[in-house]
Amino acid sequence: MAGLDYERHYGILDAERELIAAILEDNRAYRAVSHLLLPDHFLSPEHQRQFAAIGRAIERGRPIDRSLLAAGSCPMVALPRIDPLDYALMIYGSHLGREAVGARSPATALDGITLS
């Protein structure tokens, strides 16, 4: 995510990383947020892919951990102690805000800065 304007987007990207880390620590966190969040609600395409992979694994009954996402390029933060629903609501609220202003893709949400 080189060149990303962290002043503007650090909060939501950090929340996305922390929610994914929390799900990897305790798979029950996915069930707590899956009724609210879809992969498209995440700003980062990497986080969208990770959340989708987590969902597929959990729906198939496979326990997951960090090894599932080892191939991803996005560094994971230390395992947080968060309320997954609070973070899911933050991510969903950010998604709704982007939708409201017509920023339907990460590229338009970041004024042309592409997340990788």
N, C-alpha and C positions, 0 to 999 in steps of 0.2 A: 504494500500500500504506500509505496514511496510517493512523496509529493502530496499526500492527502492533507487537507487542511484540518489538522487535529483540533484547532481552536473551535471550529464549528461542529465537527462530527465526532470528537473523541467520546463524548458521553454515550451516544447510542451505540457506537462500535464497541466500546468497552462493555456496555450492558449485554450486547449480543455475545461477546466472547465469554463473559462471566456466566450467562445463562447456559451456554453450551457446556462449559466446564462443570457447572452444577449438575447438569443432566448426566454427564459422564461419571460424576462421583456417585450419584444416587439416581438410578434410572426411573424411580418413581416421580421425579421432578418432571419428566416428559409428560406423564399422564396428567400432571397438574396444569400444564400449559397447552397441551395439544388441542384442547377444545377451542382455544382462542387463537393460537398462532399457526400460520402456514409458512412454508419456506419463503414464499414471495414477500412476506411481511418484513424480512430481514433486509437491511440496507446493503450489506456486503454480499456479493455473489458467492464468496467462499463460505460465509455463514449460512447462506441459503442451501448450498450443497451439503454442508455438514449436518444441518438440521434435518434435511430430507433423508440423508443416510442413516441418521439416528432413528428417525421415524420408521423407516423400512425395517431396520434391524429389530426394533422393539416390537413392532406389529407382528413380526415372524417369531417372536418369543426368544430371540437371541439376546442374552445380556450383553451390554456394551461397556466399553471403557475407552481410554485414550488411544489404545492401539487401533481401534476402528478408524480413527481419523489421522493416523500417523502419516499418511501420504499427503495430507493437506499442508499448504504453505503458510497458513496463518498460525502464528505462535499462540499457544494457549496460555492463559494467565494461571497463576497459582489457584488451587482449588478454593473457591470462595465459600463463605457461609452466608448465603443470600436467601431471600424468599423468592423462589422462582416465579410465582405469580406476579409479584411486584415488577420484576424485570420483564415478564411477558407483557404486562400492561404498558410499560414504557416503550417497548419495541412496537407493539400494536398501535399505540398512540402516535409514534413517529411515522409509521406506515400511513395512518389516516391523514396526518398532516401533509405528507408528500402527495397523497391522492388528492387532497383538497386543493392544492396549488398546481396540480397537473404534472407533478414530477413523477412520472410513472416508472422510470427506470433509474438505477443508481447513477447513470451518467448525467441525467438531467437533474437529479437531486443534488449532485455535487458540482453543478455548473461546469460540466464537461470534464471533470476529473474522473478518470476511470479507475475503479477499484480492481485490484488483481489478486 
